[in-house]
Amino acid sequence: MLDRGCTLVESVFVAVSGASLILMMVWITADASGRYLFDHPISGTYEFSEEYLMVMLIFLTLSFTYVQGGHVRVTVCLQFIPKAVQRWISIFNGILGLIFFILIVVASWGVAMRALKMSVVSNNILQYPLAPSFFMVPIGSALLSLRIFQSLLGDIWIKKHQGHEIK
């Protein structure tokens, strides 16, 4: 059930991230064309791309990338380590990752709530609200935390059912 729910949310987030990437490409192309062809760039392109579109692209796809095995991993030494030890290392890494991303969720949620309460806006001429962008960080990190937790449960279940009880 957790897997199905996470997969559904990830599908929506990946679609939103894909749309943000397409919008970013079109907008930056239009900005560059306007700048070089008509000597009139689109105001706020850099800021909006940086403060909204890139945040969407990165944080909304964190858990999808994790599930696909797309995050950077250092595996050069794994071939020399026994499988049983590799599983313990995986569990340890999962616990550290889970703690790290839970801390990100807690800290970034506080920042996003303050931005919402204070009605923080961008510093450019458009002055759009930044709180929605700030909320993408804890939301994406929370979904990744759920996926790491789910992966940890799987690693522990496999370890336990291989005759190696976790003590």
Secondary structure, 3 states (H helix, E strand, C coil): CHHHHHHHHHHHHHHHHHHHHHHHHHHHHHHHHHHHHCCCCCCCHHHHHHHHHHHHHHHCCHHHHHHCCCCCCCCCCHHHCCHHHHHHHHHHHHHHHHHHHHHHHHHHHHHHHHHHHCCCECCCCCCCECHHHHHHHHHHHHHHHHHHHHHHHHHHHHHHCCCCCCC
